[in-house]
């Protein structure tokens, strides 16, 4: 069953980041987030390259955290809407390169 990896609150993001062996929970308040950006990427699956999208969250606490559409298919559009609203409400730098 699919599980959400980005939870958006009024002033905080809760991220489930995939590590080598397990998921790590990262809490970021709006003042710890440097920028959020949406990008087009070339995603590889076995020997195929497909056009895809990625969400990059850059923070002062953790560095860059990337979520790819190929791994987050069922929730990706919700993530984009929620993060865009979060950035607008909290004056976080937001870039949409799609």
N, C-alpha and C positions, 0 to 999 in steps of 0.2 A: 504494500500500500504506500502511496506517495505521501511524503511528509514535507511541510513547509520548512525552509531553511532561513528565511528572512521574516522576522516579525517586526512590524512598524508600530511604534507607540507615538504619543504626541512629541516627546522630546528625546526618545531613545530608540536605538535599533538593537534587536537581539538576533545574532547571527549564529547559525550552526555551521561551523567551518569544518570541512573534511580534512582530517589529518592522515598520517600514514596508517594507523591502526584503528582510530576511533574518531568520532566527531567531538569538536571542542566548542563550547558555548562562549561567545564573545559579546559582551554588552558595551555598546558605544553610545555615549550621550552626544547631543548635537555639537557641543563645543570640541569634541575629540575627533570629529569628522572633518577632514580637509576638503574633500570633494567627492561627488558621485558622478559617474559618467557612463553613458551607454555607447557601445561601439559595435561596428560590424567587424566580424572576424572570419577567418578561414578555420573551420573546425575539422580535425582529422578523425576519422573513424576507420580503423584498419588501414586499408590502402586508398580510401576515398577522401576527398576534400570537399566539404560543403560550405556554402555561405551560411553564417549563423550570426547570433548577437551575443553580447556579453555585458554584464553589469560589473563595473569596477568601483569599489568603495575604498578610498584612500583615507587612512586615519593616522593620527599622530601616535596612537597607542599600539597599533598592530602592523602598520604598513599597508600594502595593497591586498585586497581580498577580491577575488574574481568569481563570479557565478556565470556559467555558460548556459545558454538556452537548451542545448542538447541534454543536459542533466536535470534541468528544472522545467521541462516542457509544460506540465499541467498548471504551474503557478507563475510562470514567467511574466505574463501580461499584468497580473495583479501586483507583482513586485515592482514593475516599472511605474504603474499608476501610483502606488503607495509611496515609493521613493521620491517621485517627482513632487508630490504634495508635501511630503516631509521636508524636502529641501526648500521649497517655497515658503512654508510656514516658519522655518527655523533659520532662514537666511544662510543656508549652506550652499557653497558653489556647486552648480549643476550644469553638466554639459551633455547635450544629446547629439551624438555623431551618427545617428541612423539615417 
